[in-house]
Amino acid sequence: MEDVFRTGVEQVTSMMDRVTSLSWPVEHRRALDFGCGVGRLTQPLGAYFDETHGVDISPTMIQLAKRYDQRANCRFHLNERNDLSIFSDDYFDLVCSFETLQHMEPTYSKNYLREFMRVLSPEGILYFQLPYLRVERTESRLRDKLLDTAYEILKEHRRLDSFYGILRQRPATEMYGIARHDVTEIIQQAGGEVLSTEPYPNAMYWLSNCYCVKKRGLTEST
């Protein structure tokens, strides 16, 4: 678990360096970590903001996040709704989400993008990751060949129960993507402007981007 939180510190540091490089006057009152899990990003965000709020759909994750929490300014919320109505408009100075929207059907992730813009403060920054194109990789084909080989060997020895045991241990998490132009359109319709995009390397078998967004119509002088 120590390694998990170490990667969280590294990721938050990189994100905040990117936000700082924009010379955008972000306040440091409240931040939202959407899909917080055990609080991997929520806790290091607490070093930058007065309050950090982690949201997750899993009761188990929220329980673990509270157990591992070592900061006094972190709050964790179980949210089983398809919106963020537990928070008021313009509430957060930073909203971030990594490796969460990709596990939702686009109908839901698109709605959450609109909700992110609603709860974002007028001078806040939204920073999120989302895949846009599935790719076939060599390791995916190799994995399938290995499974086929295991099936044939175990079938010959009448040990198919072992094969299905292997399958049960494989992650069955669904992955979804949204085309980049569709993401931009949703953000614009919700009153936002995409400031920058950059590749995100950790979405297995998908090409993925990080999007940095502000509310439209604001300038640095406001």
N, C-alpha and C positions, 0 to 999 in steps of 0.2 A: 504493500500500500504506500510505502514511502516513495517508491519510484513513480507511482501514479500522481501524487501531489507535487513531486518535483517537476514532472512534465507540465503540470498545470501552471506552476510559477513561470516556467519558460515560455509557455504559450501566452499568458497574460502579459508578461514583460514585452514580448514581441508585438502584441496587439497595441499596447499602450504607447510603445515607441512609434508605431505607425500612426496612431491618433495624434500624438504630439507633433509629428512631422507635418501634419496638415495645417498647423498654426491656427487651429480652430478653437475658439474660446469655450471649451467644454467645462461646465461646472463639475464639481466632484462631490455632489451630495448623495445621489442614489444610483446604483447600477443593478441591472437585471441579468442573471445568468439563466437562460431558458434551456431546459433539459439538463439540469445541474448534476444529476446522478448523485455521487457521494460528496459533491462540493469541490471537485478538482479545480475548477476555475473560480468558484464563488469565494473561497477563502483568500487566494492571492489578490482578487479584486478588492478585498477589504483593506489592502495596503494603500489603495488609491482613492477610495470613496468612503464617505462617512457611514453609509449603509450599503450593504450588498444583499440582494434578494435572489435566492435560488428557487426555481420552480421545476417540478417534475411530476409526471403522471403516476409514478410508481411509489406506493407507500413504503416499500422496502428501501428504496433509494433515499427517500426523505428521512427515514429512521437512521440509516447509516450516516447520512450527511450531518445530522444533529449529533450523532455519537462521535464522529471524527472532528467536529468543529472545534477549532482552537482560538477563534476570534470572537470578541464580544459584539461585533457589529454585523454579523451575518444572520439573516433570517431565511428560513426554509419553508416553502409552501407546497402542499399537495394540491394539485389543480387537475381535476378530471374533466374539466369543461373543454369545449372546442374554441374557447376564447380566453382573454385575459381580463375579464370583467372584475376580477378581484382587485384590480388596480385602476386608478382614475386616469383621466387624460393627462398628457404632458408630465408624467410622474418621474421618469428616469432620465438621467443625463447620459447614461450609456446603456444600450441593450445589446447583448451578444448571445450568439447561439452557434455551437459547433457540433457536428456529427449527431444532430437531433432531427432536424427537418427532413433529412435524407431517409428517415425511417417512417415517414408519414406519406399516405397517399396525397397527391398534389392538391386535391380539394381542401384538405386540412392545412397543409403547409402554406398555401396561398393565403388562406384566411389569417393564419398567424403572422404572415408578413404585414398584412394590413393592421393587425393588432399591435405589432411592434411599432409601427408608425404612429398609431394613436397614443400609445403610452410614452412615446419619446418626447422629451422636452423640446421647446422651440430651437434651442441651440445644442441639442444632444447629438450623439453619434450612434448609429445602428451598425453593428459589425456582425455579419453572419456568413456561414458557409453552406453551400448547396451544390450538389452535383448537377451536371447538365447533359452529359453524354456517356452512355455505357460503352465500354471498350472490351474487346476480347483479348485477353493476355495469355502469354505462353503458360504461366503458372496455373491458370484456370484449366487449360486443356490437359496439362500434366496431371492435375488433381483428379480429373475425370478418368484418365487412363489408369491411374493408380487404384481408384475405386473399382473400375471394371476388373482389373487384375485380382484384387482382393476378393471380389465376388466369385470369380471362377475358381480360385484356390480353395476358398472356404466351402463352396458348393461341392467340390470334389470330395472334401473331407466331412461333408454333412455337418458343417458348422456355420450355417447361415445365420444363426442367432448372434454369432460374433460380428458378422457383417452388419446386421441391423443395429447392433450396439454401437458400431463405429458411426453409422449414419446419425444415430440419436445424439452423439456427442458433437456433431457438426453444427455450427450456428445456423439458425433458420431465419435470421432477421431479414426482412424485406428491405430492398433499397429502391428509392425513387429519385428521379431528377426532374428539373424544370429548365427549359431552354433559357439561355441568357437573355434573349430579347423579351421573353415573357416575364422574367423577373424584373427587368428594367421597367416594363410597362406597368406591372402591378405596383411597383414603388412609386412611379410617377402619378398614377391614379390615386394613390393614397397620400399624395402631397409631398413626396420625397424626391431626392435627386441622388443618383449614384455618383459618388465622388471618384471611386477607383475600384478596380477588380484585380485580383491576383490569384495565381494558381494555389490550390490547396492539395497537398500530396497524399492525404490519408484516407481517401474514399475508395475502398477496394473495388477494382474493376470498373471504376467510373472516372471520368474527368470532372474536376470539381473546382469551384472558385470561391474565394472570399470576397464579399461585397462590403464596401464602406459607404454609408449612406447618411445624408443629412436631410433635414426638412427644407423644401424648396422655398425660394424667395428670400432667404436670409443671406446676409453678407457679413464679413468679419467686423464691420464697423457697427453692427447692431448691438 
